[in-house]
Amino acid sequence: MPPGGPPLRTGGPSAGAFLSKLRAALGTPYVWGGAAPGGFDCSGLVQWALQSVGLRNVPRTSEAQWGWVQRISQAQLQPGDLIFEQWPGDGPAPGHVAIYTGRGKIEEAPQPGEPVHEVPWSPGSVSAAGGRVIGYGRIPGLSGLGAPIGLGGGGGGILSWPSEISGAFGKAGTALDWFLQPNHWVRIWAGLGGGAAVLSGVWMMSHVGGDMAGGVGVPRAASLPLGILLVGGGSVLLFVAFHNLPANVQNFPDLIGYLVGSIRGNVTGTPSPSGASGGGAPSDAAAAGTLPVPGSELLPLLGNTGPGPNVPGLPGVPIP
């Protein structure tokens, strides 16, 4: 690996040819298990484009591709590298793969009903839509070093930033991106409001009996029901604060509508904003002919959120 820079691509088909083949696939319908021009799923698109430019033995599923690529950091992203994500409803992690095309954009086969597209991308937009980034990978056997663009970091050389500094800036940028997502601010305010409400409710319930509660004008007879109400409402807000929200929940009226819809059972799931990969598509394990055993959907919670080894899923069970 060059000092301060990503591993070089040497030999084999070029990254440019790979990206050109991907551009030709824009607009192709999403087809679960598809790996041909008539329709693609996420990993099928990657496999088809790589095999079309002459790369052989490309794994079929996103899980297998994650084990095949050379792990890199976000700061080392270059056009043609892969981004691996996990979304609610996916099987063993990672359940989704996208291709970084440069200038902060990705190409992907997102989910049923959405064709192959190129959209803006950032880790914060993935988190805001309810997903998480598993890691980043460089395709073995693909040549061409192309200058890093957009999210990519600096190359090697005497004047390049040390990896410790570029890595710190990358983490700071990811944190800033998280704070710029409107639905994350809804969660922050929900957490602050929920914490204050719970503390106030506990204080109220501790002053039950007598005439007034702590001299603040609250009749002690009302302290218990008011305290219970505050603790209950605060607990709901804290629950909201620690759970991902759909990207279209950007203020408290949106939040109330989302909660009411959840209670009524007419919330259809997490919408995919521009810049976020689509969740909700069947997992690659199922597309390849296996289904995860019950409970394996909890394993991604134990996985690695950055480059490096990931906790493997349980063995699949063949579809009857």
N, C-alpha and C positions, 0 to 999 in steps of 0.2 A: 504494500500500500504506500503511495507517495506520502511524504510527510505533510500533514495538514490537509490532505485531500483524499478523494474517494479512490477505490481501486480502479486501475485502468482497464478499459475494454480492449482486448486484443484478439485478433483472428476471428474467423467465422463471418456470418452475415452482418451487415451494418445496422446500427440502431436507426439510421435514417430510412433504410428500406422497410424496417419493421413499422415505423411510424407512418410511412406512406401507405402501406398495406392497411393499417388501421383506419386511416382517413377514408379509404375506399369503402369501409364498412359502416360509416356513419349513416344513420337512418334505418339500418337493418332491424327488423323486429326482435324483441326479446322472446326467446323460446327456451323453456326449461330443458336443460340437457343438450341444447343445440351447440354445435361446433362446426357449422357450415354456413355459407353465404345466405341460405334461406332463413336463418335465425340463430342467434347466439345467446348463451348465458355468459356470466362474467368470465369464468375461466375458459370456457369454450372459445371466446373471442381471442384471448391471449394465445391459446394453443394454436388456433387456426392461423393467426397472423404470423406467428413464429415459424410454423411449419411451411407456410407459403413462401417465406424468404429463405428456406433451406435449412432451418434448425431442426434437428431430429430429437426424438426421445423427450419431447416436452410433456410433463405430467398433465393429466386431464383436469383435476380438481384444484380449487384454491388451496385446500389443505395440503395437497401434495406439492403444489407449486411453492408454497411457503417453506417447505422443507428442502426444496431444490435450489432456490435462489441463494445468492451470496448476500448476507445481511448487511445493511448499511444504515446510516442514521438519516434523519430528515434533512440535516444540513448537507448531506452528500447527494441528495436527489438530483438526477439529470434526466433529460427527456429519454424515454424508453425504459426507465425503471418502473418497478411495480409497487403499488401501495396496497396493503392488506388490512381489511377492516372486519369488524364483527357487528352484527345488527340483531335486534330482538327477533327471535324466531329462528335464527340460524342454528345449525347443528354445531359440530366441533369447530373451534376457531382455527383459522379465520374462515368465515363463511362468505367473504366477498373479496374480490381483487379488482383493482383498477390500474390503468396505465398512466403514468405521469407524462404529459406531452410538452411541458415547459410553460413558463410564464404564469405559474400558479393555476394550471388547468389539468384536468384528467379526461381521459376517454374511458368509457365503461359501457357494459350492458347492464343497466341498473336493476330492473324488476319487471314483472309482467305488466304489459300495458304501456311501457316506455321503451322506445327504440334506443339503439346505440347512439350515444351523444357525447359531446365534449362540453364540459361545464367548469366554471371556477371551483376551486377546491381549497380547503384549509382544514387543519385538525379541529379548529373551533366549530366549523360548520358541521362536521361529522358529529361532534359531541352534542351540539345544539339540536340535531335531528334525532338523537337517541342512540347513536352508534359510538364506537370507539375504534381508534387506530391500533392495530396489532403490531405493525412494523412495516419496514421498507426493505425491498430486495432488488439486487442487480441480477439480470439474466445471464447465466453462464453461457459462454460461446457466442455472445453478441459483441461485435466490434464497434469502435468509434467512441471517442471521448467527448464529444460535444460540450461546449462551454455551459456550465450550470446556469439555468435561467429561473427566475422567479423564486421558488422556495429553495432552490439548490444552494449549496454553500460554495466557498471559494475552492479553486484548484490548488495544486501543490506549487512549490517554488519558494525561493528565499523570502519574497515579500508577502507570502500568504499569511493569513491569520493563523495563529496556533489553534489546534483543534479544541483545546480547553475553552478558548475565548469564543470561537465560532459556535461551539456547543452551547455555551451559556447564553449567547444572543439568540440561538434557536429556541431554547427553552423559554426565554423571556418573551419572544415573539409568539410562541404558542399560548402562553398565559395571557398576553394582551389580546390575542385573537379570541380566547375564551370569554374574556370580559366584554368584548365588543358585540357578542351575540345577545339580542334583546331578551330572548326567553331565559337566558342565564341571569339577567338582572331581576326578572320576575322571581326566580328561585332565591336570589340573594335577599330581596325585600321580604319574601315569604319567610325565610329563615329568621331574619331579624324580628319581624312582627310576631312570628310564632313563638320565639324565645321570650319576648317581652310579655306576650299574653299568658304563657304558661307560668312564668314567675309571678305575674300579677294575680293569677288565679290561685296559686299556692298561698300567696300572702293573704288573699281574701279568706280562703278557707281556714287559715290559721287564726282568724279573728272572729270566729263564730261565737255568738252569745253576747249578751249585754245590749247596750244601746247603740253605740256608734263604733265603727271600725277604724281604730287608729286616729280618730279625730279628723278624718277626711270627708265626713259627711255621708258615709255609706252606712245605712242601718245594719246592725249586726245580723238581724234576721234575714237580710238579703245577701249576706256574705257567702253563705254556702252555695245557693243556686248560682249566684254570679260567678263565684270561683270555679264551679264545675263548668259553667259555660265558657269561661276564659280558657281553662285548661283544655277543654274539648276542641274549641276553635283553634287554639294555638297548636295543638297536636296535629290537626289537619294541615296547617300551614307548614309545620316542620316536615311532615310527610312529603308535601309538595317540594320543599326545598331540597330534599335528598333524593329526588327522582327526576329522571330526564323528562322533559316536556316536548311536545311537538313544536317544530320551529315556528308555526303560525300563532303560538301563544306568546304574545309580545307585550301584554299589559294585563292588569287585573280583570277587566271585563272579559278578555279572552280566556283568562284562567277560570273564571266562574262558568263561562259557557262550556269549557272543556270538562270541568268537574261534573256539571249537570249532565252533559252528554255521556260521560262515563257511567254515571249512576243509572241513566236510562238505557244504557247499552247500545247507543247509536254512534259511538266513536269508532271510526273505521281503521284507526291506526295512525302511525307517524307519517305525515306527509313528507315528501322529499323536496327540500328547498333547492334552488339553484346553487350549486356548489357542494351539495352533499350527496353521497352515494345513496341509492335507494335501498332501504331496508324492506324486509317482508317477503323477498323472493325465496323460493325453496332453497335449501342449502345445497352446496355442491355434492355433499355426501349422498343426498337423496337423488340428485340428478345423475350421479354415477352408478346408481343401483343399490345403494345401501341406505339404511336409516339408522340414526344414532339410537342406542339403547336408552330406555327411560332414565331421566336424571342427567344425561350427559350434557344437556343444555346449560347446566350449572357449572361445568368445568371451565368455560371461558372466564368466569369470575376469578379463577385462580391463575389465569394466564399472565404473560408478560405484556406490558403496555408499550414497550418500545422494542428496538432491535435486540435480538438475542434469542436464546432458546425459549420455546413456548411449551406450556404444559399440554401434552397430547390428549386427544379425546379418547373415549372408550372405543373398543372395536365396533364396527358397524354390524348391523343385522341385515342379511339379504332380504330384499323385498320379495314377498311371495309371488 
